[in-house]
Amino acid sequence: MAKRVILLTNFIPPYRLPLYRALADRVGDLQVAISTPMEANRNWTPNWEGLNVKVQKNLTLRRKWRHPHGFSEDIYVHIPYDTLSLLADYRPDVIISGEMGLRTLQAALYRRFHRESPLILWATVSEYSERGRGKLRDRLRRWLVPQADALLVNGKSGARYVRQFGIRDEQLFYAPYTTNIEPFLQVPLSRDGDRAYRLLYVGQFLERKGMIPLFSALKRYAERHSQRQLELILVGDGPLRPQLESQTIPNNLTLNWIGHVDYGKLPEIYAQAGMFLFPTLADEWGLVTNEAMAAGLPVLGSLYGQSVEELVEEGKTGWTFRPDRPEELDLALERALATAPEALEQMRVSARDRIASITPERVADRMVEAIEFVSS
């Protein structure tokens, strides 16, 4: 086992903290180097208690991401320009570098001159999350990926994406998104009455998250079923919220806007609903799927989120669709909201069973497998 491991990443979101702590427990020394304490578009308070963390010297650029699915979004590009000197000072046994950009380029250059420090590239991507990223980024990755001694990927979609750059299957290790699901597992599985059909969305209000096609589909459903009351709880915030709030909706569709909720209070929110909505147009994973299933909520999920491909089984743990195809979204809503209470009860059990093994400890074990592979 390598004694000195350095993890290079953007920042530490609260859901990553349990995984990093579990990894730190499994290696001799873990140094986490972050580009920024927190990105400007996040409501989380920086917290890395229990970890050895260094904030790098960093230049942050903002650019527009235009996706073939029709949305655009401002994204942050971090350039931690002291990476080479940091690695030279720390002298790691193994380097784990997140993303596949200029941070990893510096790590790969260090690896070329220090063969005793193998490089693991943590490619938190999916085929859909990487569309429209630009030719320059594609060229960089075609050089970077073969430099890595091993790759960590979220799931099958991420594996399909990186294979195009010439990586071998034995170099691939699966490390799905995870968080501490114990608080969500404590949510009672039973959902009585209308709560079993109450819908929940948790996340940012962005075009990328598929909120516009979702609202259109909900309005169509409410109009087709004018005698049925439909309720949606919305948790989060974002630039699209004013536009969504201003929409005219049918009288039998109720929207409950909760706003931002501290991460620790989310299990209480999940307990109030019976089905979860994840209509994303492009996501490298979608951790809300893990949270919802742990809380016993079947997921109405977009196949453009990798977590749905990995975790949601049609009619067993949820229902799937592609949000840019209105007929698929309409049919998924019809299937979900027509499901009998007895079947929903079994789906809640199946959803929780499916996610129970994806814990920070299990994923840290997979990361250790990759570390041992490159260290052998």
N, C-alpha and C positions, 0 to 999 in steps of 0.2 A: 504494500500500500504506500502510495506517495505521501510524504510527510508535509510537503508545502504545496498548497494548491491556491492559485489566484483565480478569482472569478471577476471578469470585466463585464460590466453591464451599465445600462442607462441610469436607473434609479431602483429603489426597493419599494414596490407597492406592498400594501399590507398583506395581500394574499400570498406573496412570495416569502415573507419572513419565516413562516414555519418550515418551508422547504430548505431555506438557507441554514437555519438552525440545525435541522436534521443532518444536512450535509456536513456542517461543522463538527457535529458529534462523531462523524465517521472518518474524518481525515485528521492527520496530526495537527495541521494548522491551516485555517482557511482565511485568506485575505480577500475581502470584497472591495473592488474599486468601482466607484460610480461616477458618472459624468456630471450629475446634478442631484441635489437633495430631493427635488421633486419637480416634475414638469409643470408648466404654468397652467395647463388645462385640466389639472387633477385637483380634487378637493381633499386629498388625503394629507394628513400631517406626517412628515418624515419620522420614521421610527426604525431603528436598527439595533435595538437593545439586545445585548448578548452576542453581537457580531463584531468582528474587527473590520471596520469600514474606513476607507479613505476616499475623500472627494477629490477627483482629479482636476487639473487645470483644463478648462474646457471652453470651446467655442461652439455656440448653438446657432444654427441657421434654421430659418423657417421657409418651407417650400410648399407649393400646391401639388397635391396628389390628385390626378384626374384618372378615374377608373373606368374601364369599358362598360361597367354596369350603370354608368350615367351619373354618378355622384362625384363631387370633388371635396377635398378636405385639406386643411392646413396640417402639416406634420412637422415634427421637430427632428433635425439632423444634428447629432452631437459629434463633435470632433475633440476628443480628449487628447490633446497634443503632447502630453507628458507620458504617454503609455510606454514608450521605449525606455525612458529613464526609470520609470517605476518598476518595470520588469527587471532591469539591470540591477536595481537596488535590492529587490526582493529575492531574486534568483529562484524562481519556483521550480518544483519538480514537475508540475503539470499546469498548463494554462487552459482555462475555460473562457472562451470569448463569446459573448452574446451578440446577436445581429451579424450581418455580413457586410460591414461597411469599413470606414476608415479606422475604427478601433481595431477591428480584426486584421486589417491590412498591416498595422504596426505590430500586432502580435505575431503574424505570419513572418514578417521580416526578422523579428527577434528569434523566432524558431529556426530560421535558416542558418543563423550563426551560433545557435546554442542548441545543438541536437539533443542535449540532455533534458530539454524542457519541451516535451511533446505538447501539441495543440489540439484541444477539443473545441470544435465549433458548435455553439448552441444555436441551431437554426429554428427559431420559433416562428415558423412560417407555414402557410398553406398555399396551394395552387391559386386560390382566389385572392388571398391577401397580397400576392406579389404581382398581380396584373397591373399594367400601367405604371410600373416603377421607373421605366426609362432604360435606354440602351446602355448608358454609361454604367449604371448599377449592374446590368446583366453582364457586361464585359468584366467588371471587377469580380463578380462572383464566379465567373468561369475560370478566373485565375486563382481566386481564394480557396474555393472548396477543395480542389485537389491538394492544396498545401496542408490540409488538416489531417491529423492522424486518426481522428474519429469524429463523428457528428452525433449530436443529440437532436432528435426531432420530436414534434408533438404527437404525430400520428401518421397514418398511411398517406394522407395528402401531402404532408411535409416531406415524407420519404420520396414520393413520386417527383416532387419538385426538385430536390437536390440530386436525384439520380441523373438528371440531364447533364450535370456538370462532371460526371465521371466517377462518382463515389461508389465504392464496392459495398455490397450488402453487409459483409462482416464488419464494416466500419460504422454501421448505423445502430444507434441505441435509442429506444423509445422512452421519452420522458414527458408524458402528457402534463398539461397544466393541472395543478393541484393546489389545495389550500387545506387548512384545518377544518374538516367537515364535521367534527364532533358536535359543535353547537347546532348545526343543521340537522344532525341525526337525532337530536333531542326533541325536535318538533313532532308532536303527535301525528300519526298517520291518518287518523280518522278526519273526515271532512263532511260535516252534516249539512243537509239541505242545500241551499243556494251556494254555499261556500265551495262545494265540490266543483262548481262550474264558474267560479269567479276567476277571472284572468289576471295575471300579474306580469308587468314588465319592469325590469331593473336594469338601468344602464344610462348611457349618455343619449341625449336627444340630438342625433346627428343624421344626416342623409344616409351615411354609410350603414347605420343601424337598421335601415329599412322601415323607419317609422311612417313615412308617407304612404307606401303601398299597404302597410298594415292598417292604418286608419281608413284607407279607402275600402279595404276588405271588410273591416268591422262595420262600416256604415252600410255596405251592401248586404251583409248578413242581417243586420238589424232591420233593414227595409224588407228583406225577404221573410223575416220572422217577426212581424210587427206585434204579435201577441206575447212575445217572449222578452223578458228583461235581461239585458246583458250588461255586465259590470267589469270594468278594467281599472286596476290599481297601477299607477305610474310612479315609479321611484327613480329619482335622478334629476339631472338638469342638463342644459345645453342650449346652443344657439337656435335650435329648431323649435324650442318650446313655445315661444309666442305665436308662431305660425300654426302650430298644432292646436293651441288653446283657442285660437280665433275661428277654428272651423265650425261650421254648423253641423250638428249631429242629430240623429233621430231621437225622439223622446224616450225610446226604450233602451238607449245606450247611455250608461252612466260612467263618467270618467272621474276617478279620484286621484287628484294630483298631490303627491306626498312631498316631492322635492328631495333634496339631498338627505341621506340617512347615514349616520356613522356606521362603519363596517360591522362593528360588534352588535348592532341592533338589527341587522338584516334578518336573522332567524325569526324574529317576532313578526316581520313583514311577510315572510314566506308562509308563516302559519295562518295568515288571514286569507290565503287564496288556495285554489284547487288545481289550476293549470298555469303553466308558465309559457310566455311568448318570447321567442328569440328570432326575430325576422331579418337578421343581418344580411347585407348585400356583400360583405367581405370581412371575414375575421380569421385570424390565425388560429384561434381556438374558441373562446367564449366561456369563461369560467363560471358565468351565471348558470350554465347548464349543470355543472357539478353541484353548485349550491342548491339549485331547484330540485334535482333528483335526490340529493341527500335529505332534503326536507320533505320528500314524498310527493313532489309535483311532477306529473307527466309533462313533457316538453313539446310544445308546438314549435318546431325548430326549422330554421333555414339550412339547407344543404350547403350553403356558402360559408357556414361556420364549421370548422373542423371538429369541434366537440360533438356536433349533431351527427356527422358521419360516423364518429367513433362510438357514441354512447346511446343514440336514440334509435330504437328498433320500432318500426311501424306497428302500431296497435299493441305494443307490449310495454314500452317505456315512453311512448309519445307518438307524434305524427310529424311527417316531414313534407317539405315543399320547397320550391324556389320562388322567392318573393317577386322576382321580375316577370313571373308568369302568373297573372291574376287568377286564372282558372285553377292553378294548383293551390294557391293560397285559399281561395274560396272553398275548394273541396276539403282541404285540411281542416279548416274551421268547421265545416259541416260534419266531418267524421268525429272530430273531438267533442263538439257540443251535442252530438247525438249518442255518445257513448253512455251505456247504462251505468247507473251508480255502482252495481256489483262489479262490473268490468273495471271501472275507475279505481275501485278499492284494490283490485289485484294489480293494476298498473302502478299504483303508489308503492306497493310492496316491491314490485319488479324494478322500479326506478331506483329505489334505495339500495336494493341488492346489487344492482349493476355498478353503482358508484362506490360501494363500500371499500373496495380494494385500492382505489386511487387516492392514496394518502401521501402526505409529505414524506413519511418514512419509506414507503415503497418506492416512490420516485427517486428519493435520495439513494436508495440501493441500486437503482438502474444507473444513476450517475456514477456511483462507485464502480460498477461493472465497466463503464467506459474508461474510468481512470485506471483501473487495473489492466485493461486491454492495452492502453497506450504505454503503460509502464513496464509491460512484460518484455 
